[in-house]
Amino acid sequence: MDLLHPMLCSFAAFAALCLAMERHHEDALDEAPSARRVRRLRTVAVVAFIASWWTVIPRTDVGIAWVMWTVQLTAGATAVVALATWWPRRLPAAAIAVGAAGVMLLPLTGIGGR
């Protein structure tokens, strides 16, 4: 769980940022995003980035945590780029599924029981 949860959160965050851009939103959903939806997607991205960092930091010392978090961000971003490039219509469903999995796995990370 140590490496899976930050990866899921970073994937959800980058997918939200990707869908907040007009071009990618139109590719995925065939409509331009409203200003309200863009704000919501950006908020979801910030919350997901914070959740990914929050689950990495207590595991090791801060130096190793930064490296682990950077690796997880890179993996999440690479997965979003691949999905947005080859299957843009599946990106919203994948983002929802991965975000839900990240929320469900949060109790297993041990963060809530501190």
N, C-alpha and C positions, 0 to 999 in steps of 0.2 A: 504494500500500500504506500510505502514511502515515496516511490517514484511515480506511481500511477496517478494519484490524486493531483499533483501539480501539473502533470501532463494534460489531464482532462480539463483542468481549469484554464490552462494556457490555450488549449485548443478552442474552448468556448469563448475566451476573451478575443483571440485573433479572429474567430469567425464572426463575432459581433462587430468588431472593427471593420472587417471586410464588408459585411452587409450594411454598415453605416455609410459606405461610399456609394454614390449614385450609380456608377457603372456596374459594380458587382451586384448591387441590389436589383437593378433592372435585368441583369443576366439570370439571376436566380429566381426572381418573382414576377418578371414582366411588368413591373410598374415602378415609378419613381418613388423614393421614400419621402414621407412627410417629415417636416422638421421635428415633430413630436417623436416619431419613430427613430429618427437619427439620434436624438437626445437619449432616448431609452436604451438604444443599442450601445451607445458610448458609456452610459452608466453601468450597464451589465458588464461591459468590458473592464471597466475600472474595478468593479467589485470582484470579478473573476481573477484579475491580476493580483489583487490584494489577497484573495483566498489562496492562490497558488503560492505566494510568498509566505503567507502565514503558516502554511503546512510544511514548508521547507525549513524555516528558521530554527525551530526547536530541536531538529534532528542532530545537528552537528555544530561545530564552531562556525562563526560568521563567514570566514573565508571559504570554507567548503560549501556552505549554504549558498553563497553567491554563485559559485561554479555550478552546483546542482540546479539552481534556479535558471541560470542561463542556458544550460543544456535542455531543460524542460521547455523553456520558451522557444528555443530553436526547433525542437521536435514538434511542438504544437504549431508553430508558424509554417514549418515545412508541410505538415499534413493539411493545413488549411489552404496553402498555395496549390498543392496538388489537387485537392478536391475542387477548389474554385476554378482551376484551369480545365480539368477534364470532365467534371460532373457538377457544374454550377447549380443545377436545379436540386441536387441532393444536399447542398450545403446547409440550408435552413433546417432540414430534418436532422441532419447529423449534428448540428450545433445544439439543437434541443435535446437530442438523445444523450450527447456527451455531457451537456450541462446538468441534466437530470442525474446521470450516473455520478458526476462529481458531487452533487448535493447528497445523494444517497450514501456515498462512500465517506463523507465527512466524519460521521461518528466512528468509523473504523481507523481513522488516522490518529486517534488518541488526543487530539487537540482539545476537545470539549471536556475531557476528564482531568484537566490540570488542576 
